[in-house]
Amino acid sequence: MEKCKGIPFPLGVTVKEDCANFSTTVQNTKSCFLLLYKKGELTPTFEIEMKEDRALGEVRSIMLKGMDWSQWEYNYKINDDIVTDIYAKAIVGKEEWLGEESGLIKGTILINSYNWEGDTPLFLPENEVIAYSLHVRGFTKHISAKVKHRGTFLGVKEKLTYLKKLGINQIHCMPIYEFEEKGRYTNYWGYGSAFYFAPKSSYAATKDAVCELKDLVKACHKNGIEMILDLPFTPSVPSQMMIDCIRYYKMEYHIDGFIVNPFHAPFKELKEDPLLKNTKILKKQDDFQNIMRQFLKGDEGMIKSVMWWTRHISKEEGVFNYITTHTGFTLTDLVSYDGKHNEKNGEKNQDGPEYNYSWNCGAEGPSRKKIVLALRKKQIRNAFLLLLTSQGMPCILAGDEFRNSQQGNNNVYCQDNEIGWVNWGNTEKDREVFRFVQELIQFRKEHKVLHAPIELKGTDNVSCGIPDVSYHGEAAWQTPSQISSRQLGIYYCGEGMGEDSCFIAYNMHWLKHSFALPALKNEKKWYRAVSTDMGVLKEMEALEDQRKVMVGDRTIEIFVGKV
């Protein structure tokens, strides 16, 4: 083995042929040694000093030649402490979820030999995206998932056919890096300090997390599905490390985008980074969720906010739309519980969001009352209509499309069990909601006025005499202005663009209401296309009265204007 002068950047280990460059930061100390272990051994074979007088700033580096690096693992000894490299690209010693560890975690020296078969990120336009948020372990861990490799990257891969059938073309993965799942409570979600560059070994069926994650990304792309990683770095992580990490996943794993916490991560810098151009840099914002939940359950005073969020496109802000996410109720629980039920978390129900804007439809929790069950199903369909008829990028929480429940728990961060896992049983018991969501997604894709590439302004951009979007109530061209109003008509004009127009009547009141229909041009007529109660109609129905329509209580209907 030959020692050479190291290269300070990039941090971590870089291998080229038989040369390996090791680079790490060392603060306020004079003693730093590189420890090299033969693969699988707990005692280092070599201790190589990384001298302070050869450091560049706080970075120490050394290059070694003449070794088969695939057979070696490494750590650092800083003063008397054995330290695993925070820039390690893979980790050994944590292969089992909640398993007994060897007591020694080591970094793996990766040899880049993966065959991508010409794969590249997809770069789907934001307005064409239908996203789906999942937890890699919880998505397929339940026995009802019926996959060979439950709770792993391969398990998700086995479900890609299902997701494609549903109409999904982007998945959001909760933390997939090497986090510590042990503690006072199980860290099921994966938040907190971690080895952010290393895919989680226990998420790999073969324990080769690097290859399995790449296999999953490649398979997603072959199915026209983008992969987005949630990277909720802790505040203690340096900004440069966050940027390095995101760049690494982009280049090494072909990841299509990232969700970051803008309060911790350098959001502006990431958006402007030349290496990340055309990469989706996203952040979560609960405004859409909270507004639509209140509108869904019939709160007053919501009309102006609903008008804003149904048309707002947040590409530059990196915001996407959701009504449910991993924090808070699932959609089924949103319409089944007035209050959270987190007692099994062991924190006396003090954890989790206090304000969920939920409504149990007349009974708390499971119920056998037909009127309650029917109303809950109706509200679930309304929720999907609110999400999928709004202009921004929609994201569905895994399992909502077949009424998955977490038993009223709105904070399953520690529930690595059937409470936190997706229960696929309802996919066989009740296909109704799945079919509704599947057909609604297809309807959205077929009608471009429902997913415009730029935000609609309420102006006549194509000189057809009609604004691109307008708002109506019981009288045409007059927005319901009363604080008590719970109904709204939205007219998306396709004139001049070769597209059908759409009129959406939202009635979240517990009484039926009349809506005025705007007059159409060129002998076009209004046809009923979608209804909360009837779903997506196989054949659209021409309306007898082309001037107004009566919409039932807690009902949303979509009408298409065509010849």
C-alpha positions as CSV (number, residue, x, y, z in Angstrom):
1,M,0.0,0.0,0.0
2,E,1.4,3.4,-1.1
3,K,0.5,6.6,0.8
4,C,0.1,9.8,-1.2
5,K,-1.0,13.4,-0.7
6,G,-4.7,13.5,-0.3
7,I,-7.3,15.7,-2.0
8,P,-9.5,17.6,0.5
9,F,-12.6,17.7,-1.7
10,P,-15.0,15.9,-2.0
11,L,-15.4,14.8,1.6
12,G,-15.8,11.1,2.3
13,V,-14.1,8.3,0.2
14,T,-13.5,8.6,-3.5
15,V,-12.2,5.5,-5.4
16,K,-10.6,5.5,-8.8
17,E,-9.0,2.2,-10.0
18,D,-6.7,1.2,-7.1
19,C,-6.6,4.6,-5.5
20,A,-8.8,5.6,-2.6
21,N,-8.9,9.2,-1.3
22,F,-10.1,9.7,2.3
23,S,-11.2,13.2,3.4
24,T,-12.8,14.2,6.7
25,T,-13.2,17.3,8.9
26,V,-11.5,17.4,12.2
27,Q,-12.2,20.2,14.7
28,N,-10.3,21.3,17.7
29,T,-8.0,18.3,17.9
30,K,-4.5,17.2,16.9
31,S,-5.0,13.5,16.7
32,C,-6.7,11.8,13.7
33,F,-6.1,8.3,12.4
34,L,-7.7,6.4,9.5
35,L,-8.6,2.9,10.6
36,L,-8.8,0.2,7.8
37,Y,-10.6,-3.1,8.6
38,K,-10.7,-6.2,6.5
39,K,-14.2,-6.8,5.4
40,G,-16.3,-8.2,8.3
41,E,-13.6,-7.8,10.9
42,L,-13.9,-5.7,14.1
43,T,-10.2,-5.0,14.7
44,P,-8.4,-2.6,12.3
45,T,-5.6,-4.0,10.2
46,F,-4.1,-0.5,9.6
47,E,-4.0,2.7,11.6
48,I,-2.8,5.5,9.4
49,E,-2.1,8.9,10.8
50,M,-3.7,11.9,9.1
51,K,-1.4,14.7,10.2
52,E,-2.6,18.1,11.2
53,D,0.3,19.9,9.4
54,R,-1.1,18.5,6.1
55,A,-4.6,19.7,6.7
56,L,-6.4,22.3,4.6
57,G,-8.4,24.3,7.1
58,E,-10.2,21.7,9.2
59,V,-10.1,19.1,6.4
60,R,-7.6,16.2,6.6
61,S,-7.1,13.9,3.7
62,I,-4.9,11.1,2.5
63,M,-4.7,9.0,-0.7
64,L,-3.8,5.3,-0.6
65,K,-2.9,3.2,-3.6
66,G,-2.5,-0.5,-4.5
67,M,-5.4,-2.1,-2.6
68,D,-8.6,-4.0,-3.6
69,W,-10.9,-1.5,-1.9
70,S,-14.0,-3.7,-2.2
71,Q,-12.5,-5.8,0.6
72,W,-12.0,-3.1,3.1
73,E,-14.1,-1.0,5.5
74,Y,-13.1,2.1,7.5
75,N,-13.5,4.4,10.4
76,Y,-11.6,7.3,12.0
77,K,-10.0,7.5,15.4
78,I,-10.2,11.1,16.6
79,N,-8.3,11.5,19.8
80,D,-9.4,8.3,21.5
81,D,-12.9,8.1,20.0
82,I,-13.8,5.7,17.1
83,V,-15.9,7.8,14.7
84,T,-17.9,6.6,11.7
85,D,-17.6,9.0,8.7
86,I,-20.7,11.1,8.4
87,Y,-20.0,11.2,4.7
88,A,-19.9,7.4,4.4
89,K,-21.8,6.3,1.3
90,A,-22.8,2.9,2.9
91,I,-22.7,1.5,6.4
92,V,-22.1,-1.9,7.8
93,G,-23.3,-3.0,11.3
94,K,-27.0,-2.0,11.0
95,E,-28.3,-4.6,8.6
96,E,-31.2,-5.6,10.8
97,W,-34.1,-3.4,11.8
98,L,-34.1,-3.0,15.6
99,G,-31.5,-5.9,15.6
100,E,-28.7,-6.5,17.9
101,E,-25.7,-4.6,16.7
102,S,-22.1,-5.6,16.8
103,G,-21.3,-2.4,18.7
104,L,-19.1,-1.3,15.8
105,I,-20.5,0.6,12.8
106,K,-18.1,1.1,9.9
107,G,-18.1,2.9,6.6
108,T,-18.0,0.8,3.4
109,I,-15.7,1.8,0.6
110,L,-17.9,1.7,-2.5
111,I,-16.7,0.7,-6.0
112,N,-18.9,2.3,-8.6
113,S,-19.8,-0.4,-11.0
114,Y,-23.6,-0.2,-11.3
115,N,-25.1,-0.6,-14.7
116,W,-27.7,2.1,-15.2
117,E,-28.6,0.9,-18.7
118,G,-28.8,4.4,-20.0
119,D,-31.2,5.6,-17.2
120,T,-31.7,9.3,-16.6
121,P,-34.1,11.3,-14.4
122,L,-37.5,11.9,-16.1
123,F,-37.9,15.6,-15.7
124,L,-41.7,15.4,-15.8
125,P,-43.4,18.8,-16.0
126,E,-44.8,19.8,-12.6
127,N,-48.3,20.2,-13.9
128,E,-48.3,16.6,-15.2
129,V,-47.4,15.1,-11.9
130,I,-49.6,12.9,-9.7
131,A,-47.6,12.2,-6.6
132,Y,-47.9,9.5,-3.9
133,S,-46.3,9.7,-0.5
134,L,-45.1,6.5,1.2
135,H,-42.9,5.0,4.0
136,V,-40.6,2.4,2.4
137,R,-40.9,-0.1,5.3
138,G,-44.6,0.6,6.2
139,F,-45.8,0.5,2.6
140,T,-45.3,-3.2,2.2
141,K,-44.5,-4.6,5.7
142,H,-48.1,-5.7,6.5
143,I,-48.8,-9.3,5.4
144,S,-51.8,-8.0,3.3
145,A,-49.3,-6.3,0.9
146,K,-48.7,-9.8,-0.6
147,V,-45.2,-9.1,-1.8
148,K,-42.1,-11.3,-1.5
149,H,-39.8,-8.7,0.1
150,R,-42.0,-7.0,2.7
151,G,-40.8,-3.7,4.1
152,T,-37.9,-3.2,1.6
153,F,-36.9,-1.3,-1.5
154,L,-37.7,-4.4,-3.5
155,G,-41.2,-4.5,-1.8
156,V,-41.9,-1.0,-3.2
157,K,-40.6,-2.2,-6.6
158,E,-43.1,-5.0,-6.6
159,K,-45.9,-2.4,-6.1
160,L,-44.9,-0.3,-9.1
161,T,-47.4,-2.0,-11.4
162,Y,-50.1,-1.1,-8.9
163,L,-49.0,2.5,-8.7
164,K,-48.9,2.8,-12.4
165,K,-52.4,1.4,-12.7
166,L,-53.6,3.9,-10.2
167,G,-52.2,6.7,-12.3
168,I,-49.2,7.7,-10.2
169,N,-46.1,9.1,-11.9
170,Q,-44.1,10.3,-8.8
171,I,-43.5,8.8,-5.4
172,H,-42.3,10.7,-2.3
173,C,-40.2,8.5,0.0
174,M,-39.9,9.2,3.7
175,P,-36.3,9.0,5.0
176,I,-34.4,6.1,3.4
177,Y,-31.0,7.0,4.8
178,E,-29.2,5.2,7.6
179,F,-31.0,6.6,10.7
180,E,-31.0,5.2,14.2
181,E,-34.3,3.4,14.8
182,K,-33.6,2.5,18.4
183,G,-34.3,4.8,21.4
184,R,-36.9,5.4,24.1
185,Y,-39.5,5.0,21.4
186,T,-38.9,3.3,18.0
187,N,-37.9,5.9,15.5
188,Y,-40.2,4.5,12.8
189,W,-40.3,7.6,10.6
190,G,-36.5,8.2,10.5
191,Y,-36.2,11.8,11.6
192,G,-33.1,12.9,13.6
193,S,-29.4,12.5,13.2
194,A,-28.2,10.0,10.6
195,F,-25.7,8.9,8.0
196,Y,-27.5,10.9,5.3
197,F,-25.4,9.7,2.4
198,A,-26.0,5.9,3.1
199,P,-29.2,4.1,2.1
200,K,-30.7,2.2,5.0
201,S,-29.4,-1.4,5.1
202,S,-32.4,-2.8,6.8
203,Y,-34.6,-1.5,3.9
204,A,-32.7,-3.9,1.6
205,A,-33.9,-7.5,1.2
206,T,-30.3,-8.5,0.1
207,K,-28.7,-6.0,2.6
208,D,-27.1,-4.3,-0.4
209,A,-29.0,-1.1,0.0
210,V,-27.0,0.8,-2.5
211,C,-27.8,-1.5,-5.4
212,E,-31.4,-2.1,-4.3
213,L,-32.1,1.7,-4.1
214,K,-30.6,2.1,-7.6
215,D,-32.7,-0.9,-8.9
216,L,-35.8,0.8,-7.5
217,V,-35.0,4.2,-9.1
218,K,-34.3,2.5,-12.4
219,A,-37.5,0.5,-12.3
220,C,-39.5,3.6,-11.4
221,H,-38.1,5.4,-14.4
222,K,-38.9,2.5,-16.7
223,N,-42.5,2.8,-15.5
224,G,-42.6,6.6,-16.0
225,I,-42.5,7.3,-12.3
226,E,-40.2,9.9,-10.6
227,M,-38.5,9.3,-7.3
228,I,-38.5,12.1,-4.7
229,L,-36.6,11.7,-1.4
230,D,-37.6,13.4,1.8
231,L,-34.4,14.7,3.4
232,P,-35.4,16.4,6.7
233,F,-31.9,17.3,7.9
234,T,-31.5,18.3,11.5
235,P,-30.6,21.9,12.3
236,S,-27.1,20.8,13.3
237,V,-26.2,19.6,9.8
238,P,-24.0,22.2,8.0
239,S,-25.6,23.8,4.9
240,Q,-22.7,22.6,2.8
241,M,-23.2,19.0,3.8
242,M,-26.9,19.3,2.9
243,I,-26.0,20.5,-0.6
244,D,-23.3,17.8,-1.0
245,C,-25.8,15.1,0.1
246,I,-28.5,16.3,-2.4
247,R,-26.0,16.6,-5.2
248,Y,-24.7,13.1,-4.4
249,Y,-28.2,11.4,-4.6
250,K,-28.9,13.3,-7.8
251,M,-25.7,12.2,-9.5
252,E,-25.2,8.7,-7.9
253,Y,-28.8,7.6,-7.7
254,H,-30.5,9.6,-10.4
255,I,-33.1,11.0,-7.9
256,D,-35.6,13.3,-9.6
257,G,-36.2,15.6,-6.6
258,F,-36.0,16.3,-2.9
259,I,-38.3,17.5,-0.1
260,V,-36.4,19.6,2.4
261,N,-37.2,21.6,5.5
262,P,-36.7,25.3,4.4
263,F,-36.1,26.3,8.0
264,H,-33.0,24.1,8.1
265,A,-31.9,23.6,4.5
266,P,-30.6,26.3,2.2
267,F,-33.7,26.2,0.0
268,K,-32.7,29.2,-2.2
269,E,-29.2,27.9,-2.8
270,L,-30.5,24.5,-3.7
271,K,-33.0,26.0,-6.2
272,E,-30.2,28.0,-7.8
273,D,-27.5,25.3,-7.8
274,P,-26.4,24.7,-11.4
275,L,-26.0,20.9,-10.7
276,L,-29.6,20.8,-9.6
277,K,-31.2,22.7,-12.4
278,N,-34.4,20.9,-13.5
279,T,-34.3,18.9,-10.3
280,K,-37.5,19.3,-8.2
281,I,-36.7,21.0,-4.9
282,L,-39.8,20.8,-2.8
283,K,-41.0,21.8,0.7
284,K,-44.1,21.0,2.7
285,Q,-46.6,23.6,3.5
286,D,-49.9,22.9,5.3
287,D,-52.0,25.8,4.0
288,F,-53.7,23.9,1.2
289,Q,-54.4,21.0,3.6
290,N,-55.9,23.1,6.3
291,I,-58.0,25.2,4.0
292,M,-59.4,22.2,2.1
293,R,-60.1,20.2,5.3
294,Q,-62.1,23.1,6.7
295,F,-64.0,23.5,3.5
296,L,-64.7,19.8,3.3
297,K,-66.4,19.6,6.7
298,G,-68.5,22.7,6.0
299,D,-66.8,25.5,7.9
300,E,-67.9,29.0,7.0
301,G,-65.8,31.8,5.7
302,M,-63.6,29.6,3.5
303,I,-64.6,30.6,-0.1
304,K,-61.9,33.2,-0.7
305,S,-59.1,30.9,0.5
306,V,-60.5,28.0,-1.6
307,M,-60.5,30.2,-4.7
308,W,-56.8,31.0,-4.1
309,W,-55.7,27.5,-3.5
310,T,-57.6,25.8,-6.3
311,R,-55.8,28.0,-8.8
312,H,-52.4,28.6,-7.2
313,I,-49.3,26.9,-8.7
314,S,-46.3,27.0,-6.5
315,K,-43.5,25.8,-8.8
316,E,-41.0,28.5,-7.7
317,E,-42.0,28.0,-4.1
318,G,-41.6,24.3,-4.3
319,V,-45.0,23.7,-2.6
320,F,-47.2,20.8,-3.5
321,N,-50.8,20.1,-2.5
322,Y,-52.0,17.4,-0.1
323,I,-55.0,16.9,2.2
324,T,-53.3,14.2,4.2
325,T,-49.6,13.4,4.9
326,H,-47.7,11.2,7.4
327,T,-48.2,13.8,10.1
328,G,-51.9,13.9,11.0
329,F,-54.8,11.6,10.1
330,T,-55.1,9.4,7.2
331,L,-58.1,10.3,5.0
332,T,-60.3,7.6,6.5
333,D,-59.4,8.8,10.0
334,L,-60.0,12.4,9.0
335,V,-63.7,11.6,8.4
336,S,-63.9,9.1,11.3
337,Y,-62.5,11.0,14.3
338,D,-63.0,14.4,15.9
339,G,-60.0,14.0,18.1
340,K,-56.6,12.2,18.0
341,H,-56.2,8.9,19.7
342,N,-52.4,8.5,20.3
343,E,-52.6,6.7,23.6
344,K,-50.6,3.7,22.3
345,N,-47.6,6.1,21.7
346,G,-47.0,6.1,25.4
347,E,-47.2,9.9,25.8
348,K,-50.7,10.2,27.4
349,N,-52.1,11.4,24.1
350,Q,-50.1,14.7,24.4
351,D,-48.2,14.2,21.2
352,G,-49.3,14.9,17.6
353,P,-51.2,17.8,16.1
354,E,-54.0,19.3,18.2
355,Y,-55.8,20.9,15.2
356,N,-56.7,18.4,12.5
357,Y,-59.8,20.1,11.1
358,S,-61.5,16.7,11.1
359,W,-65.1,15.6,11.5
360,N,-66.3,12.1,12.4
361,C,-69.6,12.4,10.5
362,G,-71.6,11.6,13.5
363,A,-69.8,8.9,15.4
364,E,-66.3,8.7,16.9
365,G,-64.2,5.9,15.4
366,P,-65.5,2.6,14.0
367,S,-69.3,2.6,13.4
368,R,-71.9,0.3,12.0
369,K,-74.5,3.0,11.3
370,K,-75.2,3.0,7.6
371,I,-75.9,6.7,7.5
372,V,-72.5,7.4,9.1
373,L,-70.6,5.0,6.8
374,A,-72.3,6.4,3.7
375,L,-71.4,10.0,4.7
376,R,-67.8,9.0,5.4
377,K,-67.4,7.4,2.0
378,K,-68.9,10.5,0.4
379,Q,-66.5,12.8,2.2
380,I,-63.6,10.7,1.1
381,R,-64.6,11.1,-2.5
382,N,-65.1,14.8,-1.9
383,A,-61.6,15.1,-0.5
384,F,-60.1,13.5,-3.6
385,L,-62.2,15.8,-5.8
386,L,-60.8,18.8,-3.9
387,L,-57.3,17.6,-4.3
388,L,-57.4,16.5,-7.9
389,T,-59.4,19.4,-9.3
390,S,-57.0,22.0,-7.9
391,Q,-54.3,23.4,-10.2
392,G,-51.1,22.6,-8.1
393,M,-49.2,19.4,-7.9
394,P,-51.4,16.8,-6.0
395,C,-49.9,14.3,-3.6
396,I,-51.9,11.3,-2.3
397,L,-51.0,9.6,1.0
398,A,-50.3,5.9,0.6
399,G,-53.4,3.8,1.4
400,D,-55.9,6.7,1.3
401,E,-57.2,5.3,-2.1
402,F,-58.4,2.2,-0.3
403,R,-59.4,3.7,3.1
404,N,-56.3,2.7,5.2
405,S,-56.7,3.6,8.9
406,Q,-54.3,4.3,11.7
407,Q,-57.0,3.8,14.3
408,G,-57.2,7.5,15.0
409,N,-53.5,7.9,15.6
410,N,-52.3,11.1,14.0
411,N,-48.6,10.7,14.9
412,V,-47.4,7.2,14.2
413,Y,-43.7,8.1,14.5
414,C,-43.1,5.2,16.9
415,Q,-45.6,2.7,15.6
416,D,-43.6,0.1,13.7
417,N,-46.6,-2.3,13.7
418,E,-50.1,-2.6,12.1
419,I,-51.0,0.8,13.3
420,G,-48.3,2.5,11.2
421,W,-48.1,0.0,8.4
422,V,-50.4,0.3,5.3
423,N,-53.1,-2.4,5.5
424,W,-53.9,-3.5,2.0
425,G,-57.0,-5.6,3.1
426,N,-59.5,-3.0,1.8
427,T,-58.1,-3.3,-1.8
428,E,-60.0,-6.6,-2.0
429,K,-62.9,-5.8,0.2
430,D,-63.9,-2.5,-1.3
431,R,-62.7,-1.5,-4.8
432,E,-65.1,1.4,-5.1
433,V,-62.8,4.2,-3.7
434,F,-59.8,2.9,-5.7
435,R,-61.7,2.9,-8.9
436,F,-63.0,6.4,-8.2
437,V,-59.5,7.8,-7.6
438,Q,-58.1,5.9,-10.6
439,E,-60.7,7.3,-12.9
440,L,-60.5,10.8,-11.4
441,I,-56.8,10.9,-12.0
442,Q,-57.3,9.8,-15.6
443,F,-60.0,12.5,-16.0
444,R,-57.6,15.2,-14.7
445,K,-54.9,14.0,-17.1
446,E,-57.3,14.2,-20.1
447,H,-58.5,17.8,-19.3
448,K,-55.6,20.2,-19.5
449,V,-57.6,23.1,-18.1
450,L,-57.4,21.2,-14.7
451,H,-53.6,21.2,-14.7
452,A,-52.4,24.3,-16.5
453,P,-48.6,24.8,-16.9
454,I,-48.8,28.3,-15.5
455,E,-51.0,29.9,-12.9
456,L,-54.3,31.1,-14.1
457,K,-54.9,34.8,-13.6
458,G,-58.6,35.4,-14.2
459,T,-57.9,37.3,-17.4
460,D,-58.7,36.7,-21.1
461,N,-55.3,35.6,-22.4
462,V,-56.4,34.3,-25.8
463,S,-58.9,37.1,-26.7
464,C,-61.9,34.8,-26.6
465,G,-64.0,37.1,-24.5
466,I,-63.8,34.8,-21.4
467,P,-61.2,34.8,-18.6
468,D,-59.1,31.6,-18.1
469,V,-60.7,31.1,-14.7
470,S,-63.8,32.7,-13.2
471,Y,-66.0,32.2,-10.1
472,H,-69.7,31.8,-9.8
473,G,-72.6,31.0,-7.5
474,E,-76.3,30.9,-7.7
475,A,-75.9,33.8,-10.2
476,A,-73.4,33.5,-13.0
477,W,-70.2,35.7,-12.7
478,Q,-71.0,36.5,-9.1
479,T,-68.8,34.9,-6.4
480,P,-70.7,33.9,-3.2
481,S,-69.6,36.6,-0.8
482,Q,-71.5,35.8,2.4
483,I,-69.5,34.5,5.3
484,S,-72.0,31.6,5.5
485,S,-71.4,30.5,1.9
486,R,-70.2,27.0,1.5
487,Q,-70.6,26.6,-2.2
488,L,-68.5,27.8,-5.2
489,G,-68.6,27.4,-8.9
490,I,-65.3,27.5,-10.9
491,Y,-65.3,27.9,-14.7
492,Y,-62.1,26.9,-16.4
493,C,-62.2,28.1,-20.0
494,G,-60.7,26.1,-22.8
495,E,-61.8,28.4,-25.6
496,G,-59.0,29.4,-28.0
497,M,-56.7,26.6,-26.8
498,G,-58.5,23.7,-28.5
499,E,-59.6,22.3,-25.1
500,D,-62.9,21.5,-23.5
501,S,-64.0,23.9,-20.8
502,C,-64.8,22.6,-17.3
503,F,-67.2,24.0,-14.7
504,I,-66.8,22.6,-11.2
505,A,-69.6,23.0,-8.7
506,Y,-68.5,22.6,-5.1
507,N,-71.3,22.4,-2.5
508,M,-69.9,21.6,0.9
509,H,-73.2,22.7,2.6
510,W,-75.5,20.2,4.2
511,L,-78.3,21.6,2.0
512,K,-78.6,21.4,-1.8
513,H,-77.9,24.5,-3.9
514,S,-78.6,25.9,-7.3
515,F,-75.6,26.9,-9.5
516,A,-75.8,29.2,-12.6
517,L,-74.0,27.8,-15.6
518,P,-72.0,30.3,-17.7
519,A,-73.2,30.4,-21.4
520,L,-71.0,28.5,-23.8
521,K,-69.9,29.6,-27.3
522,N,-70.0,27.8,-30.7
523,E,-73.1,25.7,-30.0
524,K,-71.3,23.9,-27.2
525,K,-73.4,22.3,-24.4
526,W,-72.7,21.4,-20.8
527,Y,-72.4,17.7,-20.0
528,R,-72.3,16.1,-16.5
529,A,-68.9,14.2,-16.4
530,V,-68.1,13.6,-12.7
531,S,-70.1,13.5,-9.5
532,T,-69.4,12.7,-5.9
533,D,-72.2,10.2,-5.9
534,M,-71.9,8.8,-9.4
535,G,-68.2,8.9,-9.9
536,V,-66.6,9.4,-13.3
537,L,-69.4,8.7,-15.8
538,K,-68.6,6.3,-18.6
539,E,-70.6,8.5,-20.9
540,M,-71.2,12.2,-20.2
541,E,-74.8,13.3,-19.7
542,A,-76.1,16.4,-21.6
543,L,-77.9,18.7,-19.1
544,E,-81.6,19.5,-19.9
545,D,-81.2,22.9,-18.4
546,Q,-78.1,24.6,-19.8
547,R,-78.5,27.7,-17.6
548,K,-78.5,26.3,-14.1
549,V,-78.1,23.0,-12.2
550,M,-79.1,21.8,-8.8
551,V,-76.2,20.2,-6.8
552,G,-77.0,18.0,-3.8
553,D,-75.7,18.4,-0.3
554,R,-72.0,17.8,0.4
555,T,-71.5,17.1,-3.3
556,I,-69.1,18.1,-6.0
557,E,-69.9,17.9,-9.7
558,I,-67.8,18.5,-12.8
559,F,-69.4,19.6,-16.1
560,V,-67.7,19.6,-19.4
561,G,-68.5,22.1,-22.1
562,K,-68.2,20.6,-25.6
563,V,-70.0,20.2,-28.9
